[in-house]
Amino acid sequence: MTTALTIIESAFDDLGIKPSETDLSTSEISTGIRRLNRLGTQFAAKGINVGFSKISSELDEMTVPDYVEDLFITTLALRLAPGFGVLPSQLLIMAANEAMSVALFRTVSIPDVIFPNTLPTGQGNFNENNKRFFTDDTENDLDGFTTLEDDEGVTISKD
């Protein structure tokens, strides 16, 4: 498993702030941990539930699947950039967008749509009998009067 420190170092490396050989300061690590925790909370609020557990130390292991590590790295880099006076590159922004697409694809499922039988098919659409849901005998508009007839043949008029 990947540690929080690895994610934070990778984010700083993507920004080009710190070379890979240089250790991060304590304040940089604590800023990274704070932002990682915020990201995990925000992703869960957006429906990207990947099993993120709050980080308390840089040695804590990330409890997320491998396919979302890049999402945390690139998004963390984008969140850190303004605080360190760095303009993120277009490639980093594109990588963050691609990582978000992968995470959404893997975590968000769209349920099958079940349409109620009271829903009209819409203009230009026809059902299997080549008729629209509402037919001419259920709703008539005559000289400003609307006449409705229910299943039992009772007529209701509205001006």
N, C-alpha and C positions, 0 to 999 in steps of 0.2 A: 504494500500500500504506500501511497504517496503521503508525505508529511505536509503540514501547512507551510513549513519553511520552504519546501521545494516549490510549492505553488507561488509563494510570495517572491522568491528569488527569480523564478521564471517570468513573473509579471514585470519586475524591475529590469530584467534582461531584455524583454520584448520592447521596453521603452528606451533602452540604451542609457539608462541613468547610471547603473552600476555594472561594471564588467563582471563577468562570471567569476573571476579570480578574487574579487574584493568581497569581504564580508559586509553584511548589512548592519547598520547600527541598531541599537535597542529600540529607539524611537521609530525607525523605519519598519522594524518587525512588528511593533505594537500597532502602528498605523495599518499595516497589512492585515493583521489579525482582526482588527475592528472592521475594516472594510470587507473582509471575507465573511464575517458573521452577518453583516448587513446584506451582502449579496445572497447568501444562503436563505435568509428570511424573505428577501424580495422575490427570489426565484420560486419559493414555495407559495408565496402569495399570488404569483402569476400562474400557478398550476403546474410548475415544473418541480414535481416532488421527486427528488433523487436520493432521499435519505440523508440529507446534510445534518450533521450534528454540530452544535456550537463549539468553536475552537477556543480553548483557554490558554494554550501554550503553542509555541512554534513547533514543538515536537509531537503534537497531537496528529494522529493520522486522519486523513480526509476520508470520510465515510461515504464517498460518492463513487459511482461507477466510473471506469476509465473514460468512457465516451463523453463525460461532462467536465473532465479536468481542464480541457482546453477552453471551455466556456468560462470557468472560474479564472483561469490565467489571463485570457485576453480581456475579459470584462474588468477584472481587477486592475490590469494595466491601464485601461481607459479611465477608471475611477481615480487612479493614483496620479495620472498625468498632470492635471491642473495644479495640484498641490506642490508639484516639483517643477513647475514652469516648463513642461515639455508638451509640445504639440504632437499628438499621436499621428503616426503615419497612416496613409490610406490603406496600406496592406494590413495593418493591425486592425483597423475598423472593419475591413472586409473579412478578416479571420474571425473577429468577434461575431459578426453577423452570421457567418457560416456555422460557427459553433452553436449559436442560438438556434439555428434551423435544425441542426442535428439533435439538439436536446429536445426541442419541441416535437420533432418527428418520433423520437424514442419514448417520450413520456406522456404526451397528450393524446388521448384517443377520443374520437368523435363517435358518439353512439349512433346507431341506426335511427333514422327518422321514421316515426309512425304517424301518419296523417290520420286525423279523425275523419269519420265518414260525413261529417257536416261541413267539411272544407270544400269550397268551390274549386273547380279545376283551373280557373283563370281564363282570361281573355285569349282566344285563339287555341286553347287546349281542349281536347275532347277526351271523354272516357272510352272504355272499350266498346260501348254501344254507339260510338260516334255522336254522342250528345254531351252537352255541357251539364254540369251538376245541376244548376238551376235551369229548369225548362220554362217555357212560356206559360204553362198552366198553373204554376205556383206563384207567379208574380206578374201582375198586369199593371201597366201605367196608362190610364185612360183619362185624358183631359185634366191632369193634375191630381187625380185620385189614384191612390194605390190600393189595390185589392189583393189580399192574401187569403189563401185557403189552406186550412190545416188538413191533417190526415183523415179526419172524420167528416170533411166536407163543410165545415163551418167557415163562413166568409167573414173576414174582418176588413173594414175599409178605413182608410186614414186620409184626411185631406192635407 
